[in-house]
Amino acid sequence: MKTLVILTALLGLALAPLCGADLTGTWSASVVLDAGSGVATFVFKQDGEMLTGTYSGTVGKADVTGTVKGDHVEWSFDAAQVGTCAYKGTVVYGQLGSGTFTAEKK
């Protein structure tokens, strides 16, 4: 019986990363692009694999949509000034170019 409990606990720990994190909350992202750098604020709401929320930053404010699948997350929004802005491990800000980002939950 004790062995079964230990095996169940180890299996639970092994599968935990497959469940993915809940990204709900406010995030601050440092963005470095071809055209310069800035800080973006995202407020996310995660419901299963669906990610929604808002963006505010250098190119204004916008509604955000995306997905969370395990440890892979991507989201995007449309900004009138530059076009579609997409985050997928790297960031593409329409006419401003592509670059990198780091984000921290507040």
N, C-alpha and C positions, 0 to 999 in steps of 0.2 A: 504494500500500500504506500509506504514511504517513497519507494522508487517511482511509482506512478505519479505522485504529487510533484516530485522533482522533475520528472520528464515533462509533465504538463507545464510547469513553470518555465523550463528551458525553451519549450516550443513557443510559449507565449512571448518570451523575450526575443526569440529569433524572428517571429512574425511581426513584431511591433513596427519595424521600419517600413513594412509593406503597407501599413495603414495610412501613412502620410500624416503630415502635420495640419492642424487647423490654422489657417492664415487669417482668420477673422481678427480685425483690430486695425489700428493705425500704424502705418509703416513710413519711415523716412528713407528715401533712396538717393544716394549720391550717384549722379549720372555724368559720365565723361563721353563727349561726342566729338566728331570731327570739327564741329563748329564751336566748341567750347564746353563748359561744364555747368552744372547746377544741381539743385536739390528739388526732388519731387516728393509730395506727400500723397500717400494712397490710404484710403479707408476701405478695407475689404470686408465682405461678408461671404463666408464659405458655407455652401449647403451641398454636402456630398462632394461631387467632382466639379460643381458649378461655382464659379467665382464671380462676384459682382462688386461694384463699389464706385468710388469717385477718385479722381485725380485732381490735384491742384499743384501748379508750378509755373515755370517760366512761360509756357505756351498757353496758360489760362486754366480753365476748369473743364472737366469732362466726365462722362459716365464711363466706367470700365467694365469689360466683360472678359472672362477667361475660364481656364480649366485647371484643375489639380488632379493629377493622376499619379499616385504614389509619391515619389520624390521629384516629379517633374511638374513644373508650374509654368503657365504662360498666360499673359493677359495683354489687352490692347485697348486703345481708345482713339477716337478721331479728334484732331485739333484743326480748326479752320485755318490757322496760320501755316501749318506745315504738312498736313495730311495725317495718315495713319501712323500711330506710334505703337510699336509692338515690343514686348519684353519676353524673351525666350532664351534666357542664359546670356544673351547679348541684347542690346537695345537698338532699335531702328527708329529714328525720329524723322520720318518722311524726308523732306528736302534738307534737313540739317545734318543728315548722315547717320552713320552707325557708330557704336561704341560699346562701352561696358557699364555695369552698374553694380553697386552693392546696396543692400537694404537692411535696415534694422527695425525691429518691432519696438514701438514706443511704449 
